[in-house]
């Protein structure tokens, strides 16, 4: 019996809406665009958040990255020509971290030098990364072909290297890089491996890449990275570099390490270890010549930003749903006025107030739910178009679809109750007299 009454009410609602097809379609457009905008904006926000978090996660959630930074100029030395500047991280710092902090599991000191690599008649700008054999343990760098640097290479200061895939494409073209000799500066290096991940994936685009002087290098200046034993880099490149400045001639700078990556035993020890590292550095570094980057903190900041971003985007999209709901209420109020005589006839034939309420509420729900379904379809298509044409990552989650559909149903109930209630409370006698 209940099912029969429900079926009859829905059938009447569909018939009533079909009689005013244009008006119903225009009314549903507000819900369609509102729902689609909620889904599209949440998908764009989620995609941007995941993209940022994945790039940060590539640095390692248990890692702490300490980088050399050029210290601010000493005000007392302004106007004086300095012939030698010494700053930045040292090998002694790496030993202090290893021996003085109990939670440290792995220490990776790195030298980074911008150079040019030459193979036959191909020359490309690269970044030489002087590192240690256990570097892949704390990064996302994986050897695709050949091998990584070994302890023997470190001990005997071998002229070997591991090249990332981007350098392989630019430098070797169609040649097999393994076993080939690459010239960097005045020395040759034998290629023993190809790394699957480019250097930028390790360092992260959001971190400031440094050259041999510790200064920021131009974005995109280097094609990729070539990994060389740290001892080899120290012997062949030394620690001194000449910086030419306009009007003051040249200045020698001495930097031992551009970067030290510290990995702790547990993610819960990251923040405590960061404080210990900062204490050690402040004790032995009188200049502010270092910066500490904690990927775990960056990930938390990215999550907080994503939460705020989602709330803002959702609020903006919800306004369009609110406007659509107001439009539905306006149309339903006009419908009630047009069908006053029909309401009076139904009441005279025995229809109860709840029957009238359910009739008009069902029409509102049909409008909003059909608009919600079409809005989900449109909202799912928009992120795909954004990804295809805008080269921007988007992620459509099940929760966003359910949220948008739930909001559309809530809008239908909320904005349909008053017109339905008003229709049910009309005086049957006055309704029958209505022309």
Order of alpha helices (4+ residues) and beta strands (2+ residues): alpha-alpha-beta-beta-alpha-beta-beta-beta-alpha-beta-alpha-beta-beta-alpha-beta-alpha-beta-beta-beta-alpha-beta-alpha-alpha-alpha-alpha-alpha
